[in-house]
Amino acid sequence: MNKELVALGHHVAGAALGWLSAAGPHFRIPRGPVSEIDIGESMKPLCELALAGSLAVRESVTGTREAQIAPELIDFAWSEFDSGRVLLELQRRSSAETYPLETYAPFVRAGRRNAELDELLVHLAGLRFTRVIEQVPNRLLAIAAAQRVIGLPETLDRVELTARTWLGGRSEPWTVDFMTAYAVTHTVFHLTDWGAHPKELPSPLQNYLHRWLPAWVEVYREAEQWDLVGELLMVDLCLEAPSYPVAAWVALAGAQREDGLLPYGAVPAPESMAEAFRNFYHPTVVAAIAGTLLVSRGMAALAEVPAAPTRVGAL
C-alpha cells in the first residue's frame, strides 16, 4: 500500500460519484401507481445509487466535493421513494417480497428511517415464513445482511447459509464462471457489510480467497470485464489483510472515462448519458464503491505503518 494507490482510489471514486450525480434524472422512478413500479428497471438502480452514497458517507474518506455529493445522492433516492412510503406500500402489497427490506437497508445505514415501515418489518420478522424464504443462499445472505443493518431480529442462519454457497464450499476454483464470480463477490459483501466487518468472513474462506482471488482478477482484467473486476477488487478490500493488486487497480482506472463512467466491458459506452445510463450505471456504481473502500482501507493501512526512526546526534 502506498499514497499513490490511495490517490488513485480517490480519483476513481470521485469521478464515478460525479457521473452518478449528473445522471440523477435517469434514476427517477416513473410516476404512477406503486403497483406498476418495475423492480429491476426502476428500484434496483435507485437502490444501488443509495448504496454507493451510504458507503461513501459511512467511510467519510472522500474529498470535499464527494462529501457533498454522497448525501445528496441519498437524499435524492430517499425523495424518489417518498421518504420510504413507496417501500412501505410495496411491502404492504406483498408480505413475502424481500426487495423493500433490502432497498431500505442503505437508507438506514445513512440515517434515514420510516417509522411505519420499521413497524411493519418488525411484525413480518416475527412470522414463520421469514425463516423459510425460497431463495438461493447468497440471496438469503442479502436478506440477513439487511436485517442486521436495519436492526431487525435475524431470522436466518448465516453460518448455515454460508456453507451452502459456492464460496462456502471452497469449490474447485477452476469451476468458477462469470455469474458464479458475481455470487462469490456478493457472499463476501453481505457477510462483511461491504467491508465494515472483515472478521465476519470465516478464516478458511479468507485463506481460499487469498489464494485464488488474484487469478480471477487477472482473468477478468485480461477480458476487460470491468464491472466484475471492480467487484473482485472490492472483495479484496473486504478481507482482513487486503493484497491491493496495483496492476489491476491501474487497469481499472485506465478503463474509466474522463467523465467518471466505467464501461461494463471492452465495448465503449455511448457518449450520450441518456444512451449510456441503462447499461453502464452499474459498473460506475461499482467504481464509486470500490474507490471509496480503497481509500478507506488504504488510509488505515498507511496509518498503521510506523514512521521511520528519527536520527539523533551531533550536526
Secondary structure by P-SEA (a helix, b strand, c coil): ccaaaaaaaaaaaaaaaaaaaaacccccccccccccccccccaaaaaaaaaaaaaaaaaccccaaaaaaaaaaaaaaaaaaccaaaaaaaaaaccccaaaaaaaaaaaaaccccaaaaaaaaaaaaccccccccccaaaaaaaaaaaaaacccccccaaaaaaacccccccccccccaaaaaaaaaaaaaaaccccccccccaaaaaaaaccaaaaaaaaaaacaaaaaaaaaaaaaaccccccaaaaaaaaaaacccccccccccccccccccccccccaaaaaaaaaaaaaaaaaaaaaaaaccccccccccc
